[in-house]
Amino acid sequence: MAMSDDELGMLVRRHAARHAPPEGLAGRIGRAVRAEAVAVPASVQPVRPGRSPRGIWQALAWFGTGAATAWGLALVLLAPPVPPLDVLAEGVTANHVRSLMASHLADVASSDQHTVKPWFAGKLDFSPPVVDLAAEGFPLTGGRLDYLDGRTVAALVYRSGPHVINLFVWPASDAGAQAPVLSTRQGYQLVRWTQGGMQAWAVSDLNAAELQTFAALLRERSAPRTP
């Protein structure tokens, strides 16, 4: 299946963010570009009577292609890297939009947390926290598998009136808790946090205050109970 321009762009940015070029490579490419710009291919000779100019045009074509490729590599390597969190935020937003466009919000459609949570068993190598917030105005409507950060994650679906909230959950690389952080992408609100060894990203077209309320309620209900 062919990738869309957005998906291809996101893949390139993710690669650039994680794989820094070898030291000095950008300088070597820059010097090569400058040298190629002033060099005259040996195959380009004065046109002698009776000689076809085809060789000259072929040499110029190869010269132009090489210069364009070198400049393209230089621009990629010299461009500032995209922070990993920005790449992840783009992925979260893209997956949210895709779920709405494809009308595939849930693999298991249920408002019962005791139905949704067991559905993930055997499909993931972790057990996502599943909380029903219907009494608080954010009913659970189902869950599905999704893909983020190079792995399969849990996507829990909530609603607030006509608004859909996608909550993506997967194990955190750092076990420490992190307070919610609000951001905006393409007109959507995002809130991310880490709790109980899991990182979570909530995304919706809700206003910022309502999505932050959702995140606060979810964190409170998901917090480990102390005796």
Rosetta constraint file for C-alpha pairs under 8 A:
AtomPair CA 3 CA 7 HARMONIC 5.89 0.50
AtomPair CA 3 CA 8 HARMONIC 6.04 0.50
AtomPair CA 4 CA 8 HARMONIC 6.13 0.50
AtomPair CA 5 CA 9 HARMONIC 5.97 0.50
AtomPair CA 6 CA 10 HARMONIC 6.07 0.50
AtomPair CA 7 CA 11 HARMONIC 6.15 0.50
AtomPair CA 8 CA 12 HARMONIC 6.28 0.50
AtomPair CA 9 CA 13 HARMONIC 6.19 0.50
AtomPair CA 10 CA 14 HARMONIC 6.02 0.50
AtomPair CA 10 CA 87 HARMONIC 6.82 0.50
AtomPair CA 10 CA 90 HARMONIC 7.43 0.50
AtomPair CA 10 CA 91 HARMONIC 7.53 0.50
AtomPair CA 11 CA 15 HARMONIC 6.16 0.50
AtomPair CA 12 CA 16 HARMONIC 6.15 0.50
AtomPair CA 13 CA 17 HARMONIC 6.03 0.50
AtomPair CA 13 CA 81 HARMONIC 7.63 0.50
AtomPair CA 13 CA 82 HARMONIC 6.30 0.50
AtomPair CA 13 CA 87 HARMONIC 6.96 0.50
AtomPair CA 14 CA 18 HARMONIC 6.31 0.50
AtomPair CA 14 CA 82 HARMONIC 7.47 0.50
AtomPair CA 14 CA 84 HARMONIC 7.05 0.50
AtomPair CA 14 CA 87 HARMONIC 6.05 0.50
AtomPair CA 15 CA 19 HARMONIC 5.85 0.50
AtomPair CA 16 CA 20 HARMONIC 6.52 0.50
AtomPair CA 16 CA 81 HARMONIC 5.98 0.50
AtomPair CA 16 CA 82 HARMONIC 7.10 0.50
AtomPair CA 17 CA 81 HARMONIC 5.09 0.50
AtomPair CA 17 CA 82 HARMONIC 5.23 0.50
AtomPair CA 17 CA 83 HARMONIC 6.16 0.50
AtomPair CA 17 CA 84 HARMONIC 6.11 0.50
AtomPair CA 18 CA 84 HARMONIC 7.59 0.50
AtomPair CA 21 CA 25 HARMONIC 6.64 0.50
AtomPair CA 21 CA 26 HARMONIC 7.83 0.50
AtomPair CA 21 CA 77 HARMONIC 6.74 0.50
AtomPair CA 24 CA 28 HARMONIC 6.36 0.50
AtomPair CA 25 CA 29 HARMONIC 6.28 0.50
AtomPair CA 26 CA 30 HARMONIC 6.18 0.50
AtomPair CA 26 CA 74 HARMONIC 6.10 0.50
AtomPair CA 26 CA 77 HARMONIC 6.14 0.50
AtomPair CA 26 CA 78 HARMONIC 6.57 0.50
AtomPair CA 27 CA 31 HARMONIC 6.22 0.50
AtomPair CA 28 CA 32 HARMONIC 6.16 0.50
AtomPair CA 29 CA 33 HARMONIC 6.14 0.50
AtomPair CA 29 CA 70 HARMONIC 6.58 0.50
AtomPair CA 29 CA 73 HARMONIC 7.65 0.50
AtomPair CA 29 CA 74 HARMONIC 6.17 0.50
AtomPair CA 30 CA 34 HARMONIC 6.33 0.50
AtomPair CA 30 CA 70 HARMONIC 7.99 0.50
AtomPair CA 30 CA 71 HARMONIC 7.86 0.50
AtomPair CA 30 CA 74 HARMONIC 6.59 0.50
AtomPair CA 31 CA 35 HARMONIC 6.10 0.50
AtomPair CA 32 CA 36 HARMONIC 6.05 0.50
AtomPair CA 32 CA 70 HARMONIC 7.69 0.50
AtomPair CA 33 CA 37 HARMONIC 6.08 0.50
AtomPair CA 33 CA 67 HARMONIC 6.26 0.50
AtomPair CA 33 CA 70 HARMONIC 6.08 0.50
AtomPair CA 33 CA 71 HARMONIC 6.75 0.50
AtomPair CA 34 CA 38 HARMONIC 6.66 0.50
AtomPair CA 35 CA 39 HARMONIC 6.10 0.50
AtomPair CA 36 CA 40 HARMONIC 7.92 0.50
AtomPair CA 36 CA 63 HARMONIC 7.85 0.50
AtomPair CA 36 CA 67 HARMONIC 6.80 0.50
AtomPair CA 37 CA 67 HARMONIC 7.22 0.50
AtomPair CA 40 CA 44 HARMONIC 7.08 0.50
AtomPair CA 41 CA 59 HARMONIC 6.84 0.50
AtomPair CA 41 CA 60 HARMONIC 7.91 0.50
AtomPair CA 41 CA 63 HARMONIC 7.58 0.50
AtomPair CA 43 CA 55 HARMONIC 7.26 0.50
AtomPair CA 43 CA 56 HARMONIC 6.86 0.50
AtomPair CA 43 CA 59 HARMONIC 6.52 0.50
AtomPair CA 44 CA 55 HARMONIC 7.46 0.50
AtomPair CA 44 CA 56 HARMONIC 5.22 0.50
AtomPair CA 44 CA 59 HARMONIC 6.67 0.50
AtomPair CA 44 CA 60 HARMONIC 7.94 0.50
AtomPair CA 45 CA 56 HARMONIC 7.42 0.50
AtomPair CA 47 CA 51 HARMONIC 6.34 0.50
AtomPair CA 47 CA 52 HARMONIC 7.78 0.50
AtomPair CA 47 CA 53 HARMONIC 6.83 0.50
AtomPair CA 53 CA 57 HARMONIC 6.50 0.50
AtomPair CA 54 CA 58 HARMONIC 6.20 0.50
AtomPair CA 55 CA 59 HARMONIC 6.16 0.50
AtomPair CA 56 CA 60 HARMONIC 6.23 0.50
AtomPair CA 57 CA 61 HARMONIC 6.08 0.50
AtomPair CA 58 CA 62 HARMONIC 6.27 0.50
AtomPair CA 59 CA 63 HARMONIC 6.11 0.50
AtomPair CA 60 CA 64 HARMONIC 6.11 0.50
AtomPair CA 61 CA 65 HARMONIC 6.20 0.50
AtomPair CA 62 CA 66 HARMONIC 6.12 0.50
AtomPair CA 63 CA 67 HARMONIC 6.20 0.50
AtomPair CA 64 CA 68 HARMONIC 6.12 0.50
AtomPair CA 65 CA 69 HARMONIC 6.14 0.50
AtomPair CA 66 CA 70 HARMONIC 6.13 0.50
AtomPair CA 67 CA 71 HARMONIC 6.13 0.50
AtomPair CA 68 CA 72 HARMONIC 6.09 0.50
AtomPair CA 69 CA 73 HARMONIC 6.27 0.50
AtomPair CA 70 CA 74 HARMONIC 6.16 0.50
AtomPair CA 71 CA 75 HARMONIC 6.18 0.50
AtomPair CA 72 CA 76 HARMONIC 6.37 0.50
AtomPair CA 73 CA 77 HARMONIC 6.13 0.50
AtomPair CA 74 CA 78 HARMONIC 5.89 0.50
AtomPair CA 75 CA 79 HARMONIC 5.92 0.50
AtomPair CA 82 CA 86 HARMONIC 6.69 0.50
AtomPair CA 82 CA 87 HARMONIC 6.86 0.50
AtomPair CA 83 CA 87 HARMONIC 6.60 0.50
AtomPair CA 84 CA 88 HARMONIC 6.17 0.50
AtomPair CA 85 CA 89 HARMONIC 6.02 0.50
AtomPair CA 86 CA 90 HARMONIC 6.26 0.50
AtomPair CA 87 CA 91 HARMONIC 6.37 0.50
AtomPair CA 88 CA 92 HARMONIC 6.17 0.50
AtomPair CA 88 CA 148 HARMONIC 7.50 0.50
AtomPair CA 88 CA 149 HARMONIC 6.64 0.50
AtomPair CA 89 CA 93 HARMONIC 6.18 0.50
AtomPair CA 89 CA 185 HARMONIC 7.37 0.50
AtomPair CA 89 CA 190 HARMONIC 7.86 0.50
AtomPair CA 90 CA 94 HARMONIC 6.04 0.50
AtomPair CA 90 CA 185 HARMONIC 7.18 0.50
AtomPair CA 91 CA 95 HARMONIC 6.09 0.50
AtomPair CA 91 CA 148 HARMONIC 6.67 0.50
AtomPair CA 92 CA 96 HARMONIC 6.22 0.50
AtomPair CA 92 CA 148 HARMONIC 7.27 0.50
AtomPair CA 92 CA 168 HARMONIC 7.80 0.50
AtomPair CA 92 CA 201 HARMONIC 7.45 0.50
AtomPair CA 92 CA 203 HARMONIC 7.41 0.50
AtomPair CA 93 CA 97 HARMONIC 6.24 0.50
AtomPair CA 93 CA 185 HARMONIC 6.82 0.50
AtomPair CA 93 CA 186 HARMONIC 7.83 0.50
AtomPair CA 93 CA 188 HARMONIC 7.42 0.50
AtomPair CA 93 CA 203 HARMONIC 6.94 0.50
AtomPair CA 94 CA 98 HARMONIC 6.02 0.50
AtomPair CA 95 CA 99 HARMONIC 6.11 0.50
AtomPair CA 95 CA 146 HARMONIC 7.87 0.50
AtomPair CA 96 CA 100 HARMONIC 6.57 0.50
AtomPair CA 96 CA 166 HARMONIC 6.36 0.50
AtomPair CA 96 CA 203 HARMONIC 7.05 0.50
AtomPair CA 96 CA 204 HARMONIC 7.82 0.50
AtomPair CA 97 CA 101 HARMONIC 6.21 0.50
AtomPair CA 98 CA 102 HARMONIC 5.92 0.50
AtomPair CA 99 CA 103 HARMONIC 5.90 0.50
AtomPair CA 99 CA 104 HARMONIC 5.24 0.50
AtomPair CA 99 CA 105 HARMONIC 5.36 0.50
AtomPair CA 100 CA 104 HARMONIC 6.79 0.50
AtomPair CA 100 CA 105 HARMONIC 6.72 0.50
AtomPair CA 105 CA 142 HARMONIC 7.74 0.50
AtomPair CA 105 CA 143 HARMONIC 7.35 0.50
AtomPair CA 105 CA 144 HARMONIC 7.09 0.50
AtomPair CA 105 CA 157 HARMONIC 6.98 0.50
AtomPair CA 106 CA 141 HARMONIC 7.98 0.50
AtomPair CA 106 CA 142 HARMONIC 5.44 0.50
AtomPair CA 106 CA 143 HARMONIC 4.86 0.50
AtomPair CA 106 CA 144 HARMONIC 4.85 0.50
AtomPair CA 106 CA 157 HARMONIC 7.22 0.50
AtomPair CA 107 CA 142 HARMONIC 7.40 0.50
AtomPair CA 107 CA 143 HARMONIC 6.00 0.50
AtomPair CA 107 CA 144 HARMONIC 4.59 0.50
AtomPair CA 107 CA 145 HARMONIC 7.32 0.50
AtomPair CA 108 CA 116 HARMONIC 6.57 0.50
AtomPair CA 108 CA 119 HARMONIC 7.27 0.50
AtomPair CA 108 CA 142 HARMONIC 5.45 0.50
AtomPair CA 108 CA 143 HARMONIC 5.47 0.50
AtomPair CA 108 CA 144 HARMONIC 6.36 0.50
AtomPair CA 109 CA 116 HARMONIC 7.78 0.50
AtomPair CA 109 CA 141 HARMONIC 5.96 0.50
AtomPair CA 109 CA 142 HARMONIC 4.24 0.50
AtomPair CA 109 CA 143 HARMONIC 6.62 0.50
AtomPair CA 110 CA 115 HARMONIC 6.83 0.50
AtomPair CA 110 CA 116 HARMONIC 6.52 0.50
AtomPair CA 110 CA 140 HARMONIC 7.38 0.50
AtomPair CA 110 CA 141 HARMONIC 5.23 0.50
AtomPair CA 110 CA 142 HARMONIC 4.79 0.50
AtomPair CA 110 CA 143 HARMONIC 7.98 0.50
AtomPair CA 111 CA 116 HARMONIC 7.78 0.50
AtomPair CA 111 CA 132 HARMONIC 7.47 0.50
AtomPair CA 111 CA 139 HARMONIC 6.88 0.50
AtomPair CA 111 CA 140 HARMONIC 4.96 0.50
AtomPair CA 111 CA 141 HARMONIC 4.65 0.50
AtomPair CA 111 CA 142 HARMONIC 6.18 0.50
AtomPair CA 112 CA 116 HARMONIC 6.41 0.50
AtomPair CA 112 CA 132 HARMONIC 7.41 0.50
AtomPair CA 112 CA 140 HARMONIC 7.41 0.50
AtomPair CA 113 CA 117 HARMONIC 5.83 0.50
AtomPair CA 113 CA 130 HARMONIC 5.93 0.50
AtomPair CA 113 CA 131 HARMONIC 6.28 0.50
AtomPair CA 113 CA 132 HARMONIC 6.11 0.50
AtomPair CA 113 CA 140 HARMONIC 7.52 0.50
AtomPair CA 114 CA 118 HARMONIC 6.61 0.50
AtomPair CA 115 CA 119 HARMONIC 6.48 0.50
AtomPair CA 116 CA 120 HARMONIC 7.14 0.50
AtomPair CA 116 CA 130 HARMONIC 7.44 0.50
AtomPair CA 116 CA 142 HARMONIC 6.29 0.50
AtomPair CA 116 CA 143 HARMONIC 6.38 0.50
AtomPair CA 117 CA 121 HARMONIC 7.40 0.50
AtomPair CA 117 CA 127 HARMONIC 7.66 0.50
AtomPair CA 117 CA 128 HARMONIC 7.21 0.50
AtomPair CA 117 CA 129 HARMONIC 7.48 0.50
AtomPair CA 117 CA 130 HARMONIC 5.92 0.50
AtomPair CA 119 CA 123 HARMONIC 7.92 0.50
AtomPair CA 120 CA 124 HARMONIC 6.17 0.50
AtomPair CA 120 CA 127 HARMONIC 7.13 0.50
AtomPair CA 120 CA 128 HARMONIC 7.91 0.50
AtomPair CA 120 CA 154 HARMONIC 7.75 0.50
AtomPair CA 121 CA 127 HARMONIC 6.97 0.50
AtomPair CA 124 CA 152 HARMONIC 7.29 0.50
AtomPair CA 124 CA 153 HARMONIC 7.45 0.50
AtomPair CA 124 CA 154 HARMONIC 7.85 0.50
AtomPair CA 126 CA 170 HARMONIC 7.57 0.50
AtomPair CA 126 CA 171 HARMONIC 7.32 0.50
AtomPair CA 128 CA 154 HARMONIC 6.76 0.50
AtomPair CA 128 CA 169 HARMONIC 6.52 0.50
AtomPair CA 128 CA 170 HARMONIC 7.10 0.50
AtomPair CA 128 CA 198 HARMONIC 7.96 0.50
AtomPair CA 129 CA 222 HARMONIC 6.67 0.50
AtomPair CA 130 CA 156 HARMONIC 7.68 0.50
AtomPair CA 130 CA 222 HARMONIC 7.99 0.50
AtomPair CA 131 CA 140 HARMONIC 7.59 0.50
AtomPair CA 131 CA 218 HARMONIC 6.97 0.50
AtomPair CA 131 CA 221 HARMONIC 6.96 0.50
AtomPair CA 131 CA 222 HARMONIC 7.02 0.50
AtomPair CA 132 CA 138 HARMONIC 7.67 0.50
AtomPair CA 132 CA 139 HARMONIC 6.07 0.50
AtomPair CA 132 CA 140 HARMONIC 5.40 0.50
AtomPair CA 133 CA 137 HARMONIC 6.47 0.50
AtomPair CA 133 CA 138 HARMONIC 4.97 0.50
AtomPair CA 133 CA 139 HARMONIC 5.18 0.50
AtomPair CA 133 CA 140 HARMONIC 6.66 0.50
AtomPair CA 133 CA 217 HARMONIC 7.83 0.50
AtomPair CA 133 CA 218 HARMONIC 7.65 0.50
AtomPair CA 134 CA 138 HARMONIC 4.94 0.50
AtomPair CA 134 CA 139 HARMONIC 3.76 0.50
AtomPair CA 134 CA 140 HARMONIC 6.71 0.50
AtomPair CA 135 CA 139 HARMONIC 7.46 0.50
AtomPair CA 137 CA 160 HARMONIC 6.26 0.50
AtomPair CA 138 CA 158 HARMONIC 6.04 0.50
AtomPair CA 138 CA 159 HARMONIC 5.39 0.50
AtomPair CA 138 CA 160 HARMONIC 5.12 0.50
AtomPair CA 138 CA 214 HARMONIC 7.29 0.50
AtomPair CA 139 CA 158 HARMONIC 5.57 0.50
AtomPair CA 139 CA 159 HARMONIC 5.72 0.50
AtomPair CA 139 CA 160 HARMONIC 7.19 0.50
AtomPair CA 140 CA 156 HARMONIC 7.64 0.50
AtomPair CA 140 CA 157 HARMONIC 6.07 0.50
AtomPair CA 140 CA 158 HARMONIC 4.48 0.50
AtomPair CA 140 CA 159 HARMONIC 6.75 0.50
AtomPair CA 141 CA 156 HARMONIC 8.00 0.50
AtomPair CA 141 CA 157 HARMONIC 5.61 0.50
AtomPair CA 141 CA 158 HARMONIC 5.52 0.50
AtomPair CA 141 CA 159 HARMONIC 7.12 0.50
AtomPair CA 142 CA 156 HARMONIC 6.13 0.50
AtomPair CA 142 CA 157 HARMONIC 5.31 0.50
AtomPair CA 142 CA 158 HARMONIC 7.38 0.50
AtomPair CA 143 CA 154 HARMONIC 7.27 0.50
AtomPair CA 143 CA 155 HARMONIC 5.54 0.50
AtomPair CA 143 CA 156 HARMONIC 4.37 0.50
AtomPair CA 143 CA 157 HARMONIC 5.60 0.50
AtomPair CA 144 CA 154 HARMONIC 6.32 0.50
AtomPair CA 144 CA 155 HARMONIC 5.26 0.50
AtomPair CA 144 CA 156 HARMONIC 6.62 0.50
AtomPair CA 145 CA 152 HARMONIC 6.71 0.50
AtomPair CA 145 CA 153 HARMONIC 5.99 0.50
AtomPair CA 145 CA 154 HARMONIC 5.19 0.50
AtomPair CA 145 CA 155 HARMONIC 5.86 0.50
AtomPair CA 146 CA 152 HARMONIC 5.71 0.50
AtomPair CA 146 CA 153 HARMONIC 5.30 0.50
AtomPair CA 146 CA 154 HARMONIC 6.19 0.50
AtomPair CA 146 CA 155 HARMONIC 6.15 0.50
AtomPair CA 147 CA 151 HARMONIC 5.63 0.50
AtomPair CA 147 CA 152 HARMONIC 4.52 0.50
AtomPair CA 147 CA 153 HARMONIC 5.62 0.50
AtomPair CA 148 CA 152 HARMONIC 6.41 0.50
AtomPair CA 148 CA 153 HARMONIC 6.49 0.50
AtomPair CA 153 CA 168 HARMONIC 6.66 0.50
AtomPair CA 153 CA 169 HARMONIC 5.99 0.50
AtomPair CA 153 CA 170 HARMONIC 5.32 0.50
AtomPair CA 154 CA 168 HARMONIC 5.69 0.50
AtomPair CA 154 CA 169 HARMONIC 5.24 0.50
AtomPair CA 154 CA 170 HARMONIC 6.48 0.50
AtomPair CA 155 CA 166 HARMONIC 6.41 0.50
AtomPair CA 155 CA 167 HARMONIC 5.47 0.50
AtomPair CA 155 CA 168 HARMONIC 4.54 0.50
AtomPair CA 155 CA 169 HARMONIC 6.46 0.50
AtomPair CA 156 CA 166 HARMONIC 5.95 0.50
AtomPair CA 156 CA 167 HARMONIC 5.00 0.50
AtomPair CA 156 CA 168 HARMONIC 6.46 0.50
AtomPair CA 156 CA 169 HARMONIC 7.96 0.50
AtomPair CA 157 CA 164 HARMONIC 7.08 0.50
AtomPair CA 157 CA 165 HARMONIC 5.83 0.50
AtomPair CA 157 CA 166 HARMONIC 4.96 0.50
AtomPair CA 157 CA 167 HARMONIC 6.26 0.50
AtomPair CA 158 CA 164 HARMONIC 6.02 0.50
AtomPair CA 158 CA 165 HARMONIC 4.98 0.50
AtomPair CA 158 CA 166 HARMONIC 6.52 0.50
AtomPair CA 158 CA 167 HARMONIC 7.69 0.50
AtomPair CA 159 CA 163 HARMONIC 5.54 0.50
AtomPair CA 159 CA 164 HARMONIC 4.67 0.50
AtomPair CA 159 CA 165 HARMONIC 5.68 0.50
AtomPair CA 160 CA 164 HARMONIC 6.58 0.50
AtomPair CA 160 CA 165 HARMONIC 7.56 0.50
AtomPair CA 163 CA 204 HARMONIC 7.12 0.50
AtomPair CA 163 CA 205 HARMONIC 6.67 0.50
AtomPair CA 163 CA 206 HARMONIC 6.48 0.50
AtomPair CA 164 CA 204 HARMONIC 6.07 0.50
AtomPair CA 164 CA 205 HARMONIC 7.49 0.50
AtomPair CA 165 CA 202 HARMONIC 6.63 0.50
AtomPair CA 165 CA 203 HARMONIC 5.74 0.50
AtomPair CA 165 CA 204 HARMONIC 4.80 0.50
AtomPair CA 165 CA 205 HARMONIC 7.85 0.50
AtomPair CA 166 CA 202 HARMONIC 5.70 0.50
AtomPair CA 166 CA 203 HARMONIC 5.48 0.50
AtomPair CA 166 CA 204 HARMONIC 6.63 0.50
AtomPair CA 167 CA 200 HARMONIC 6.74 0.50
AtomPair CA 167 CA 201 HARMONIC 5.65 0.50
AtomPair CA 167 CA 202 HARMONIC 4.39 0.50
AtomPair CA 167 CA 203 HARMONIC 6.62 0.50
AtomPair CA 168 CA 200 HARMONIC 5.55 0.50
AtomPair CA 168 CA 201 HARMONIC 5.15 0.50
AtomPair CA 168 CA 202 HARMONIC 6.41 0.50
AtomPair CA 169 CA 198 HARMONIC 6.59 0.50
AtomPair CA 169 CA 199 HARMONIC 5.79 0.50
AtomPair CA 169 CA 200 HARMONIC 4.58 0.50
AtomPair CA 169 CA 201 HARMONIC 6.70 0.50
AtomPair CA 170 CA 198 HARMONIC 5.58 0.50
AtomPair CA 170 CA 199 HARMONIC 5.72 0.50
AtomPair CA 170 CA 200 HARMONIC 6.85 0.50
AtomPair CA 171 CA 197 HARMONIC 5.95 0.50
AtomPair CA 171 CA 198 HARMONIC 4.34 0.50
AtomPair CA 171 CA 199 HARMONIC 5.92 0.50
AtomPair CA 172 CA 194 HARMONIC 7.00 0.50
AtomPair CA 172 CA 197 HARMONIC 5.52 0.50
AtomPair CA 172 CA 198 HARMONIC 4.80 0.50
AtomPair CA 172 CA 199 HARMONIC 4.96 0.50
AtomPair CA 174 CA 197 HARMONIC 7.24 0.50
AtomPair CA 175 CA 194 HARMONIC 7.94 0.50
AtomPair CA 175 CA 195 HARMONIC 7.77 0.50
AtomPair CA 175 CA 196 HARMONIC 7.16 0.50
AtomPair CA 175 CA 197 HARMONIC 4.67 0.50
AtomPair CA 175 CA 198 HARMONIC 7.56 0.50
AtomPair CA 176 CA 194 HARMONIC 7.23 0.50
AtomPair CA 176 CA 195 HARMONIC 7.27 0.50
AtomPair CA 176 CA 196 HARMONIC 7.94 0.50
AtomPair CA 176 CA 197 HARMONIC 7.03 0.50
AtomPair CA 177 CA 193 HARMONIC 7.58 0.50
AtomPair CA 177 CA 194 HARMONIC 4.97 0.50
AtomPair CA 177 CA 195 HARMONIC 4.80 0.50
AtomPair CA 177 CA 196 HARMONIC 6.98 0.50
AtomPair CA 177 CA 197 HARMONIC 7.51 0.50
AtomPair CA 178 CA 193 HARMONIC 5.39 0.50
AtomPair CA 178 CA 194 HARMONIC 4.79 0.50
AtomPair CA 178 CA 195 HARMONIC 6.72 0.50
AtomPair CA 179 CA 193 HARMONIC 5.49 0.50
AtomPair CA 179 CA 194 HARMONIC 6.91 0.50
AtomPair CA 180 CA 191 HARMONIC 6.12 0.50
AtomPair CA 180 CA 192 HARMONIC 5.37 0.50
AtomPair CA 180 CA 193 HARMONIC 4.47 0.50
AtomPair CA 180 CA 194 HARMONIC 7.69 0.50
AtomPair CA 180 CA 212 HARMONIC 8.00 0.50
AtomPair CA 180 CA 215 HARMONIC 7.52 0.50
AtomPair CA 181 CA 191 HARMONIC 5.42 0.50
AtomPair CA 181 CA 192 HARMONIC 5.38 0.50
AtomPair CA 181 CA 193 HARMONIC 6.49 0.50
AtomPair CA 182 CA 189 HARMONIC 7.24 0.50
AtomPair CA 182 CA 190 HARMONIC 5.72 0.50
AtomPair CA 182 CA 191 HARMONIC 4.52 0.50
AtomPair CA 182 CA 192 HARMONIC 6.77 0.50
AtomPair CA 182 CA 208 HARMONIC 7.69 0.50
AtomPair CA 182 CA 212 HARMONIC 7.69 0.50
AtomPair CA 183 CA 189 HARMONIC 6.09 0.50
AtomPair CA 183 CA 190 HARMONIC 5.18 0.50
AtomPair CA 183 CA 191 HARMONIC 6.38 0.50
AtomPair CA 184 CA 188 HARMONIC 5.64 0.50
AtomPair CA 184 CA 189 HARMONIC 4.73 0.50
AtomPair CA 184 CA 190 HARMONIC 5.81 0.50
AtomPair CA 185 CA 189 HARMONIC 6.58 0.50
AtomPair CA 185 CA 190 HARMONIC 7.35 0.50
AtomPair CA 187 CA 205 HARMONIC 7.23 0.50
AtomPair CA 188 CA 203 HARMONIC 6.71 0.50
AtomPair CA 188 CA 204 HARMONIC 5.69 0.50
AtomPair CA 188 CA 205 HARMONIC 4.92 0.50
AtomPair CA 188 CA 206 HARMONIC 7.64 0.50
AtomPair CA 189 CA 203 HARMONIC 5.68 0.50
AtomPair CA 189 CA 204 HARMONIC 5.63 0.50
AtomPair CA 189 CA 205 HARMONIC 6.05 0.50
AtomPair CA 189 CA 206 HARMONIC 6.85 0.50
AtomPair CA 189 CA 207 HARMONIC 6.91 0.50
AtomPair CA 189 CA 208 HARMONIC 6.06 0.50
AtomPair CA 189 CA 211 HARMONIC 7.39 0.50
AtomPair CA 190 CA 201 HARMONIC 6.80 0.50
AtomPair CA 190 CA 202 HARMONIC 5.59 0.50
AtomPair CA 190 CA 203 HARMONIC 4.48 0.50
AtomPair CA 190 CA 204 HARMONIC 6.83 0.50
AtomPair CA 190 CA 211 HARMONIC 7.85 0.50
AtomPair CA 191 CA 201 HARMONIC 5.71 0.50
AtomPair CA 191 CA 202 HARMONIC 5.22 0.50
AtomPair CA 191 CA 203 HARMONIC 6.62 0.50
AtomPair CA 191 CA 211 HARMONIC 7.32 0.50
AtomPair CA 191 CA 212 HARMONIC 6.94 0.50
AtomPair CA 191 CA 215 HARMONIC 7.23 0.50
AtomPair CA 192 CA 199 HARMONIC 7.38 0.50
AtomPair CA 192 CA 200 HARMONIC 5.57 0.50
AtomPair CA 192 CA 201 HARMONIC 4.37 0.50
AtomPair CA 192 CA 202 HARMONIC 6.36 0.50
AtomPair CA 193 CA 199 HARMONIC 5.86 0.50
AtomPair CA 193 CA 200 HARMONIC 5.52 0.50
AtomPair CA 193 CA 201 HARMONIC 6.78 0.50
AtomPair CA 194 CA 198 HARMONIC 5.61 0.50
AtomPair CA 194 CA 199 HARMONIC 4.25 0.50
AtomPair CA 194 CA 200 HARMONIC 6.14 0.50
AtomPair CA 195 CA 199 HARMONIC 6.42 0.50
AtomPair CA 195 CA 219 HARMONIC 7.54 0.50
AtomPair CA 195 CA 223 HARMONIC 7.65 0.50
AtomPair CA 196 CA 223 HARMONIC 7.31 0.50
AtomPair CA 196 CA 224 HARMONIC 7.57 0.50
AtomPair CA 202 CA 211 HARMONIC 7.76 0.50
AtomPair CA 202 CA 215 HARMONIC 7.42 0.50
AtomPair CA 203 CA 211 HARMONIC 7.93 0.50
AtomPair CA 204 CA 211 HARMONIC 7.40 0.50
AtomPair CA 206 CA 210 HARMONIC 6.31 0.50
AtomPair CA 206 CA 211 HARMONIC 6.09 0.50
AtomPair CA 207 CA 211 HARMONIC 6.39 0.50
AtomPair CA 208 CA 212 HARMONIC 6.10 0.50
AtomPair CA 209 CA 213 HARMONIC 6.22 0.50
AtomPair CA 210 CA 214 HARMONIC 6.24 0.50
AtomPair CA 211 CA 215 HARMONIC 6.25 0.50
AtomPair CA 212 CA 216 HARMONIC 6.13 0.50
AtomPair CA 213 CA 217 HARMONIC 6.19 0.50
AtomPair CA 214 CA 218 HARMONIC 6.13 0.50
AtomPair CA 215 CA 219 HARMONIC 6.07 0.50
AtomPair CA 216 CA 220 HARMONIC 6.14 0.50
AtomPair CA 217 CA 221 HARMONIC 6.15 0.50
AtomPair CA 218 CA 222 HARMONIC 5.94 0.50
AtomPair CA 219 CA 223 HARMONIC 5.96 0.50
